[in-house]
Amino acid sequence: MLSVRDAEATILNSIQPLDNQQDIEFVDLLMANNRILATPVTSSLDFPHWDNSAMDGYAVRYADVQQARADKPTVLEVVEEIPAGYQPQVTIKPGQAARIFTGAMMPAGADTVVMQEKTHRQENRVFVFLAPQPQEFVRHKGNFYQAGQELLPAGIPLTAAEIAVLAAAQREQVSVFRRPRVAILSSGNELVMPEQVLKPGQIVDSNQYALATLVRELGAEVLLLGIIKDDPTTLKEIIDYAIANADIVISTGGVSVGDYDYIDKILASLGGKIHFRSVQMRPGKPLTFATFPNSLYFGLPGNPVSALVTCWRFVQPAIKKIAGLSQGWESTFLKVKSQSELQSNGKMETYIHGKLHLVNGVYQFHKNQGNDSSGNLINLAQTNALAMLPMGKTLVYPGEEVFVLQI
C-alpha cells in the first residue's frame, strides 16, 4: 500500500504529456478560451507600435518646458491636434506644442507630454505652469514587447488576458493542444441509470455524472461507456476498447477484494502495468493505477464520495498534466484555520470535505454539516475544499491550522 505522496509521484511521473507536433489543432481565437497553447507565440509587431501619449495633454520638447513654473509659465504655440488613431503631420519645433490625447501617436520633434491639468489654453497658445520630468507620460515603441521575441510560451491556459494579447498581435487562429480524451465506465450489477425504476437493492449510478462533469470542467473530452455488469468477458471487451480510444480511462467499482472485483485481473490480462492497488488514504483506499503504452487507467472505488475524493486528489492533476500544461497541474494546498473540530483514526491520511471561506481577508475551513461518512454523498454538496489530516493526526481543534486541498 503506497502513501498518498508516493502514489501521486508514481502517477505524475508516468504521464507523457500530449505531443506539440502530433496532438495540436488550430482554433479561431474566440474559440480558444481555456485551451492550452501548444507552441510559443511571437509577433512581428512592437508593443507599443510607436511612441504614444499616456495622458491627455500637450506633446512638447522637454528643453522648452524644463524651467516652467507657476509664477513664470512657459508659453508655446499649439500647431496641431492629435487624437488617437491619427498620424501626426507636423514636426514640433522649438517653442511649439501639439494638443494630444491618451494613446495618440507622438509627433516628431516632441519627447515629453505635459498633462492638461498643469496647463492653460488660450486660442492657439498653451501656458505650462509646471516643469515635467524628461519623457514624462510617453510610452516608447517596443517598451512593453519587442518584435521577434517570445510573446507567450507554450503550455499555458488561454484566458481573457492571453486572448487579448493574441488579438492585439493580430492572431486570428492559435495552435492549441487537442483536448485529452477520458473514457468513464461504472461496474456493478447493482447499478441503474437515473431514469430507471429503482428496485430493492439497486443503487443509482451517480459516479458517471459526477466524474463526467469534473472531467469536462478540466477541459477534456468525455467518452461515456455506461454501466457494465460484473461479467469478466464484457468488462474486458469494454476496457480494451476504452484503452484503445482514450488517453485516460476511469472506472468506478470492481477494484476491491470481493468476489465480483475483476478489474485488476483484466488490466493484467490486457498487458497493463499495475503500479499500485491501494493507497494509505481515507476515503479512497482501494485505488488501482495502471499504465498502457498510450493510456492511463484509474480504477476508483465505487463509493461515490471515495470516487470523487480520489478523482480530485489524483486524476485531476493527471488530466492537467497530460493536457500539456507546463506548470500548475499539481494539487494546491493552503494552510488555513479550521473552524470545525476534525477527527481521524490516525491510521491513514484522511480527507474531510467542507467549505473554504474568505473572512476578513483570511481563509477559514468549515466542515460540512451532517454525517461525514464516506457513504454520505448528500453531505458532499457545495464542497470546495478537502481538509487533510496526515497519518498519526487524530484531532484538529477549532482555531487550529490545517492543510486544505482546493478543488
N, C-alpha and C positions, 0 to 999 in steps of 0.2 A: 504494500500500500504506500503510495507516494504522498509526500507532503504537498500542500497546495502550491507552494513556491516551486518545488521541483516539477510538479505536473504542468504548471504554467510555462516554465522554461522548456520542458520537453515539447510542448505544443508549438510554442513560438519558434523554437529552433528547427522544427520540422517543416516550416512553411516556406515555400518558394513563391514569392510574390508574382503577380501577373507580369508577363514579358512586355517591355516597352517597344518591341518590334512587332510581335505577333498578336498581342492582346490589346490593340488600340482601335479606336474608331473616331471619326471626325463628326462633331455635332455643331449645330448652329449655336451661337453664343447665348441666345436666350433659352436654350435647352440644356445648358451646361451647369446649371445650379447643382451644387453638392457632388458633382463629378470630380474624379481625381485626375489632375493634369499628368499626362503621360510623358511629355517631352518638354525640356526647358523652352521658354519663350524669349525671343529677343525682338527688338524693334528697330526700324530704320529711322525713327524719329527721336529727336532730343525732347526732353521734358524739363522746363518749358520749351516750346518750339522756338521761341525767340524771347528776347528781353521784354518784359512787360511790367506793368504797374500793379502793385499790391494794394493800392489805395486810390480813392478819388482825390484829385488834387492837380498839381501842375508839374510837368516834366521840365527840369531846369538843368543848367550847368552848375555843378557844385561851386565852382570858382566864382560864380556870380553872387551866390547867396551865403557864402560862409561867414560873412560879417553881419548878416541881418539880425536886427534886434527890435524890440517893441518900440523904443524911442527913436530908432533910426532904421526904418524898414527899407528893404531893397525893392526898387520898383523895376518891373520887367514888362516888356511888350508881349502880349499874347498874340501869337502868329498863326495858331492852328488849334482846332479842337479834334481830339482823338477818342472816339468811342470804341468799345470793344468790337472787334471784327473789322476794323478799318485800318488800312495800311497808310502810315504817315507819308505825307508828300513833301514836307518841309524839313530842312536841316536846321536845328536850333543853333543860332549864332549867339555870340556874347550880347547880353542884355535882352535876350528873348526867352520866352517860355511857351509851352503848349498846354492847353487845358486837356487833362487826361482822366480816364475813368478806370476803375478796377478791371484788371485783365486785359487792358488795351496795350497794344504794341508800343514800345518806347521809340520815340523818333531819333533819328541820327543826330548826334551832337549833344543830346541830353544824357546825363548819367545819374540823376537823382530825382526823386519825387518829393515835393513838399505837400503835405496833406492840406486839404482845403480849409480846415479849421484854423490853420495858422496863417491864413491869407485874407486879403480883402480885394474884391474885384471892382474896378471902375472902368466900364466900357472895355477898351482893348488893353488895359493895364492891370497888373496884379501887384499888390503890395505884400511882401513877405516879411512877417514880423518875428520869425524865429529861425535861426540857422539850423538846418537839418544836419544829420550825420552824412558823411560821404556815402553815396549809393543807397541812401535810405529808401525803403519801400520799392526797391527794384528787384524783381525776380529774374535772375540771369538765365539765358539759354543754357540748357544742359545741367542746371544746378541740381535738379532732382534726379535726373537719369540721362546718361549719355548713350547715344545711338550705338548699337552693336553689342552692348553689354547684356548680361542676363537680366531680363526683366522679371520673370517669375521662374522658380525652379520646378522641376518635375516632382511629383509625389505629394502635392498639396491639394486640399479640397478647394474647389472654386465656389466661393460665396460672393456676396454682393460686392465687397471691396475688390476682389481679384477680377471679377467680371467687369467692373467699372474700368480697371486698368487695361484689360484686354480691349474693351470698346474704344478707349482713348488711343490705343495703339492700332486701331483700325483692323482688328482681327474679327472677321465675320464668322469664322469657324475656328474650332480649337480641337487639338488632339487630346483625347482622354482615354483612360483605361476602360475596357468593356466592364460591365457590371459582373461581379462574381456570381456564379450560379450555385444555388444552395437547394438541394433536394431534402424534403422533410417527409417522414413517414412515422406512423404510430403503429405499434404492435400490441395485440392483445385481443382475446376472444370476447372480453367483457365490454369492449368499447363500441359506442354507437355515435352517429353524427347527430348534431343538434336538432335536425328536422325529424329524426326518427322517434317513434313512441318508446319511452323508456320502460323497460321491463325489470322486474325484480332481479337484483344482482348486477345490472348493467351500469355503466358509467359513461357519461357524455365526454367525448374526446375534446377537451379544451386545449390540449397541447399544440395541435396543428395551428389553431387560430392564434395562440399567443406567440409561438415561435415564428410563424409566417409574418406576423405584424412586426416583430422585432427585427427580423432579417430585412424586411423592406425598409424599415426606418434606417437601417445601416447602409442602404443604397444597393443592396444585392437583389438579383432576380430569384424568384422562388419557384421551385418545381414541386408542387404538392402531389404526393403519391398516395395519400389516403390512409385508411386503416387496413392493416394487413393482419389477418388472423394468425394464430400461433401454429402455423404449418411450416415446417422447415423447408420444404420444396418451394412453396410460394414465396416465402421470405427470401430465400436465396436468389430466386429469379428477380425479385424487385430490387434487392440490394445490389445485385450485379448490374442491373440497368441503371440504378442511381449512380453508382461509382463511375460508370462509363459516360454519364451525361452531366455530371456536376463537379464543381471544384470542391465542394464540401457537402457531405451527407450527414443529416441529423436524424437519428431515430430516437424515439422515446419508448421505454419499456423493454423487457427482454434481456437486460444486462445484469440481473442479479444471479442468484444461485438456485432459483426454483426449477421445477421440472419442465416448465414451458419457456425457459430463458435460453433461446437458441442463438442469439446474436453473435456472441464471441466465437462460437464454433463455425458459424457461417463465414465470418470475416477471415478466419484462419484458412478455411477451405477455398476461399477465393484468392488467396495469396497475400492477404493483408498482413502487415507487420503490426502486431498489437503491442503498444508501448506500455500501457497500464490498464488495469481493470477496476481500480478503486482509488479513492483519494481520501486523505485524512481531513474530511470536512463534513459539516452538518449544517443544513441538509445537502445531500448530493454525494454521499459516499460511493454508491455503485455507479461509476463513470468509466466508460471504455473509450480509449482513444487509439485509433489505428491509422496507418498511412498506406496508401497505394501509390503507384507511380505518378498518377495525375489527379489524385483526390485525397482529401482528409475525411476521416469518419469519426463522428462523435456519437457514442451510444449513451444517451442521457437516461436517468431514471424516469420511470413512468409517473411518479408522483408529480402533479402539476407544479407545486411550489419548488420542489427539488429540480425539476426540469428548467424552470425559469432562472433559478439562482445559479445553476451551473452554466446556463447559457450566458447570463450576464458576466459571470466570472471568467469563463474560458472561451466560449465560442465568439462572443462579441469582439474581443481583441484579435482573434484569429481572422475573422472576416475583414476587419480593418486593415490588417497587415497584408493579407492576400490581395486585397483590392488595389494595392500599390501605394498606400500612404508611406511616405518616407519616415515619418515620426508621428507620435501622438496616438499610436494604437494600443499602448499599454493601459492597463486598468489604472484609474486615478483615485487615489485615496487622500482624504483630508483628515486632519486631526482636529476634532471638534469636541465640544462638551455635550455629553448625553444628559438630557432632561428626564430620562426614564431609568429605572433600575433594569439592568440587563443581566441575564443569568445563563450559565452554560455548565455542563458537567466537567469541562476542562479536558476531556479526553481527545477532542478534535477541535480544529479551527472551526469556529461557529459563526454563522452569518444570521443576523436578526434584521428582518425587514422593518422599515419605518420611513419617516419623512425628514428631510433636511430643510430647515427653515433659516432664513436670514433675519435675525432680530437685532436691531440697533447696530447693524454692520458686522455682527458676529454670527457665524453658523451654529445652529443647535440641532441635535438629533433627537427625535421623538419616536419611540417605538410605537408601531401601530396598535391601536386599542383592540382588545379582544384576545382570544386564544391564539398564541403564536406558533401553534403546532405546524409542522411541515405539511400536514394534510389539510390545513385550513386555507384553501385557495381564496375564499371570500376576503380574508383578512389581508390579502396581498394587494388589494385595490388601492390605487393612489400612491403606491410605494415609489419613492425616487432615490432611495439610498439603502445600503445594507451596512449595519454596524458589524465590525469584525472583532471577535474575541479570540485571541490566539490560544493555542493549546496551553493548558495549565491555568488559564484565567477563568475563574468561575463566577466572578461577580464584578459588575461595574455599578458604582453608586451614582445617583443623580448628582450632576455637577462635576463628575469625573470625566477626563478626556478619553476618547476612544477613536480609533481609526474607522473611517466610514468610506465605503465604496460608492461613488456617484454612479447612477445608472440613468 
